[in-house]
Amino acid sequence: MLGKMFMETDKSDPKKSFPLLQRVKQIGSKYKGEIGLSLLVLYVFLLGLGTVGEVWNIEWILDLAIFRPPGKY
């Protein structure tokens, strides 16, 4: 009984689910590696930019919205 419970697959009606959501999931699964690598490169770039701004006290970098402390606008 327990094995049968885990063996069941999702039998939802594909007509009821949103086609846009299915399309996004399909694209996400197809390009999962490229999306992950792009996010990693973006993270390292922002980390480096913030480090440069802090070390050399470059105000225009520190004034960017992503590097401002909460509550400062």
N, C-alpha and C positions, 0 to 999 in steps of 0.2 A: 504494500500500500504506500509506504513512504517513498520507495523508488519510483512508483508510478506518478506520484505527486511532483517529483522533481523532473520527470521526463516530459511532462506536458509543455507544449509550446504556447506562445501567445496566439490565440485564435480570434483576435479582434477583427472586426470588419474593416477592410482597407478603405471602403467608401466613406466610413464615418470619420476617419482620421484626416487631418488637414494635409492637402497635397504640398503646401509650402513647407510645412514642418518635415515631411518625408523627403523633400528635395534638399533641404538643409542638412538633414542627417546623412543623406546619400553623398553629398559633396564633402561633408565633414569626414566621413569614413574613407572616402577615396583619397583625400589630400591630407590625411591626419599627420603624416610625417612632415610635410612642407609647412603646415600651419604651426606645428610644434617648434620647428626650427626657426620660423619667422618670429614667433613670440620670444624665443630664447635670445635671438639677435637683438630684438627691440629692448628686452630687459637689460642685457649687457650694455647696450648703448646708453640707455637712461641711467644706469648705475655709474658708468664712466663719466657721463656728463655731470651728474650730481657730485661725484667725487672731485672733479676738476673745479666745479663751482665752489665747493667747500674749502679745498686746499688753497687755492689762489684767490679766494674771496671775490669771485667775479659776480657782481651784483645782478647783471641781466640774466644770468643763469639761475641765480637764487630767487629771482622775482618771477620765474615761470610758475604757472599755476600748479604744476605737479610737484614742485619742490617747496612751495609755501607751507608753513606750519598751519595747522587747523585754526581757524578763526581769524587769520590775517588775510585781508583782501585789499 
